[in-house]
């Protein structure tokens, strides 16, 4: 294996590691609409909310990080 191939391999591993750490350091947050849909509700209640794109999502209120959030059975397709 030549030095260029080794260098490219090391760089690709380093960049992959950076992206993985970024995901852990900045986990994805639920949309505000999913939180608002569960205000005043109990865990397990079925609710629906409209996304900013106009899609209606149905889900059940689930406790996530001490906050009730509407978690869809299936994520809407992008």
Secondary structure, 3 states (H helix, E strand, C coil): CCHHHHHHHHHHHHHHHHHHHHHHHCCCCCCHHHHHCCCCCCCCCEEEEECCCCCEEEEEEEEECCEEEEEECCCCCC
